[in-house]
Amino acid sequence: MNNITNIHCNSSRNIQPRRKQTSFQGVTPIEKLGKDTFVGVRNTLIQETAFFREPELIEFVKQYITTTLKDKHKINIIDGACSKGYETYTIAMMLDDVSKEIKILGLDIGKEAINDAQKGIYFVKQIHGNEDTVFAYKFGLAAYNDDYLAFSPETQLSAKEKYYKKKFNEFFEAIPNYKEKRTLFEYIREKLFPGFTPHFETKAFKIKPEKAEKCQFIPGDIRKLDRIVPENSADVLLFRNALYHMTTQEAGMGLKIPLPDKIVIPVVKDIVKQIDKSIAHNGLFVIGEHKSDHTLTAGKTLYKELENRNFTPVFYNPDGSMAYIWKKK
Ligand SMILES: C[S@@+](CC[C@H](N)C(=O)[O-])C[C@H]1O[C@@H](n2cnc3c(N)ncnc32)[C@H](O)[C@@H]1O
């Protein structure tokens, strides 16, 4: 595969300073589903997300909307696994300066996630601790730092972070005196292992009413997208970091193992059919950077099916091995 864009995906945020670091994981709630609700044996939803996660992907979308789709005045965006809406509002913030009528619909199979998105209360966390405590907390998870939005002084920010923070302040207002509630597990861990427990500082924000109108949230399943999205109507459809829910099973301790091909292949084919049906001519499909959505049977079937349905990759990771964004002819 050739890398046909010069935009590179930045993974430098994952490089943490040594010792006495502060770090952050976005939000990482888990929602339980009924036993038989999901494909295979998965019955939990991992709703890890953050503001300005993988911003290069949204920047690509922005550039595409203002160039390739420059003659289109109404842009329809479907955020197909929006979790609690951090991603949906990120899209709204990043496209705020585009002078077009932009509609963004966030949907997620998780009902609790959608309830939270509709409430419009958001959290930005910072974790304090030494290298070991932070590592223990972060073990096995990717880091998406958005704590600069609520914690770092302007002087410490890059130009890009300053811009994102400016947008964040335009969209959200702080909830004063917010106190983090600790779970029983956290309380016990602090008592038993005080030296091995990171300390969280959380700030809470509410979406401003005039900005809330930019995004709508409804429960929905990507596998039944045609019940929600009219045919050929989406200019951009995102299903970021979510495919693994339907192609892997839980093996405890956060480990995922692939489901057998005979389960995975029909599921992925069905999803691509739905994606194809809902996306407009010249529209984009955004997968995200989660590696397991690109590898093994799931990824191979996904790419093959997208190609069969006349999608072409337009945005890759730097070595060209994963295609994050696809365009429909
Ligand atoms: C890891 S989160 C990713 C959230 C967000 N897209 C991001 O990248 O930050 C995965 C989300 O996919 C949702 N999800 C899983 N299967 C889904 C499906 N069939 N339809 C819609 N949402 C789904 C989960 O509920 C969860 O909120």
The ligand as an SDF file (V2000), in Angstrom:
LIG
                    3D

 27 29  0  0  0  0  0  0  0  0999 V2000
  -13.3500    2.0440   22.8440 C   0  0  0  0  0  0  0  0  0  0  0  0
  -14.8450    2.9040   22.6100 S   0  0  0  0  0  0  0  0  0  0  0  0
  -14.3750    4.0530   21.3640 C   0  0  0  0  0  0  0  0  0  0  0  0
  -15.1150    5.3550   21.5030 C   0  0  0  0  0  0  0  0  0  0  0  0
  -14.7280    6.3980   20.4690 C   0  0  0  0  0  0  0  0  0  0  0  0
  -15.1270    5.9950   19.1480 N   0  0  0  0  0  0  0  0  0  0  0  0
  -13.2560    6.6840   20.5130 C   0  0  0  0  0  0  0  0  0  0  0  0
  -12.5200    6.2640   19.6140 O   0  0  0  0  0  0  0  0  0  0  0  0
  -12.7970    7.3210   21.4830 O   0  0  0  0  0  0  0  0  0  0  0  0
  -15.8310    1.7350   21.7040 C   0  0  0  0  0  0  0  0  0  0  0  0
  -17.3180    2.0650   21.6820 C   0  0  0  0  0  0  0  0  0  0  0  0
  -17.9570    1.2580   20.6930 O   0  0  0  0  0  0  0  0  0  0  0  0
  -19.2710    1.0140   21.1270 C   0  0  0  0  0  0  0  0  0  0  0  0
  -19.8260   -0.0960   20.3280 N   0  0  0  0  0  0  0  0  0  0  0  0
  -19.4390   -1.3730   20.3440 C   0  0  0  0  0  0  0  0  0  0  0  0
  -20.1640   -2.0910   19.4790 N   0  0  0  0  0  0  0  0  0  0  0  0
  -21.0360   -1.2490   18.8860 C   0  0  0  0  0  0  0  0  0  0  0  0
  -22.0520   -1.3880   17.9040 C   0  0  0  0  0  0  0  0  0  0  0  0
  -22.3600   -2.5820   17.3840 N   0  0  0  0  0  0  0  0  0  0  0  0
  -22.7320   -0.3020   17.5030 N   0  0  0  0  0  0  0  0  0  0  0  0
  -22.4820    0.9060   18.0600 C   0  0  0  0  0  0  0  0  0  0  0  0
  -21.5470    1.1010   19.0160 N   0  0  0  0  0  0  0  0  0  0  0  0
  -20.8250    0.0500   19.4220 C   0  0  0  0  0  0  0  0  0  0  0  0
  -19.0670    0.7370   22.6160 C   0  0  0  0  0  0  0  0  0  0  0  0
  -20.2520    0.8570   23.3730 O   0  0  0  0  0  0  0  0  0  0  0  0
  -18.0330    1.7820   22.9860 C   0  0  0  0  0  0  0  0  0  0  0  0
  -18.6150    2.9690   23.4550 O   0  0  0  0  0  0  0  0  0  0  0  0
  1  2  1  0
  2  3  1  0
  2 10  1  0
  3  4  1  0
  4  5  1  0
  5  6  1  0
  5  7  1  0
  7  8  2  0
  7  9  1  0
 10 11  1  0
 11 12  1  0
 11 26  1  0
 12 13  1  0
 13 14  1  0
 13 24  1  0
 14 15  1  0
 14 23  1  0
 15 16  2  0
 16 17  1  0
 17 18  1  0
 17 23  2  0
 18 19  1  0
 18 20  2  0
 20 21  1  0
 21 22  2  0
 22 23  1  0
 24 25  1  0
 24 26  1  0
 26 27  1  0
M  CHG  2   2   1   9  -1
M  END
$$$$
